[in-house]
Amino acid sequence: MKRLWSDHKLLVLGFLATLMLTSILFMRLIADVVYWPQHQDQTISGWMTVGYVAHSYDVDKDSLIEALGVATDLRRHLTLNAIADAQEITLPELRSTLLTAITDQRATRD
């Protein structure tokens, strides 16, 4: 191993970086395969983001954002509580808007 490192440092570093990236992607794949089937159509809560809701309900995130009227540059990691506070509405009102948008998307998809 010492000889390989002394003769081919760049190759060894490239291999280690590739191995690390592959491991991370594999762990994400396993987490997705285990987590998401158990969390489909999850009850909408204030801690969720729009992306989480879209993934859980298998709908387009951008149309949910449009239905909520959130500025696209602010949408990335805002929780539903933060969105409701910013729009000065209650969480149940926001939840109702989301569920309407989800129902409309699913109706047009089927």
N, C-alpha and C positions, 0 to 999 in steps of 0.2 A: 504494500500500500504506500509506503514511503517513497518508493521509486516512481510509482504512478503519479503521486502528487508532485514530486520534483520535476518530472518530465512533462507532465500534461496538466498543469494547474487550471488552465482555462477550460479544458474538457471536463475535469472533475467538478469544477464549480458549476458548469452548465448542466451536468448530469444531476447534481444535488438540487439545483434550482428547479429543474424539470420534475424531479422526484417529489419535491415539496409541493409544487403546483398541482401535480396529479393527485397527491394525497388530499389536498384541500378540496379539490373538485369532487373527488370520490366521497369524502365525508359529507359534503353538501348534498350530493346525490342520495346517499343513504338517509340523511336527515329528511329530505323531501319525500322520499318513498315511505318513510315511517310516519312522518308528522301529518302531511296533508290529507291522506285518506280518512283520518280520524277527525279532521277539522273542517269538513265540508259543510257549508250552510250554517256556520257558527252564529250564535246569537250576537248581534251587533252590540258592541260595548264601546265606552268612551276611550279606552286605551288603544283601540285599533287605529291603524292608518287606513287611508282610502285604498292603498295598494293591497293591504292585508284582506280587506273586505272583498275587493275585486278577485283576489286569488281564491278566497274561501268560497265565494259564490260563482266562480268561473265566468266572470263577465269582464268587459273591457274597462280598464281603470280610467282612461281618458274620458269616457262618457259619464262615469260616476263623478269625476271632477267637474265636468261641464254641468251636470245636473245640480251639483252643490254650489256652483258659482265661485269656485276657489281660483284665485290667480295661479296660473301655471308655474310661475317661478317660486311660489310658496308651497307647492303641493307635496314636496318630496317626503318629509317626515313629520308632517303635522298629524297629531292625533285627532280623533273625532271630537274630543272635548275641546281642544284648542280651536278647531274650526267652528264649533258651535259658539264658543266664547267670542271669537272674532266677528261672527255674523250676528251676535246678540240674539241667538235663539236657543231653545232648550235642546238637550240631547234627544229626547223623544221626537221632536220635530225634525231634527236632522236624520234620525233613524228612519222616520216615515218617508222622507225625501229619497233616501238611499234605497229603501225597499221598493218604492215606486219605480225608480230608475232600473233596479235589478229586474223587477217583473216585466217592465217594458222591453228590456234587452232580451230576456229569455223568450218573450212572446214573439219577437221578430226573428229570433234565431230558429225557433221550431217550425 
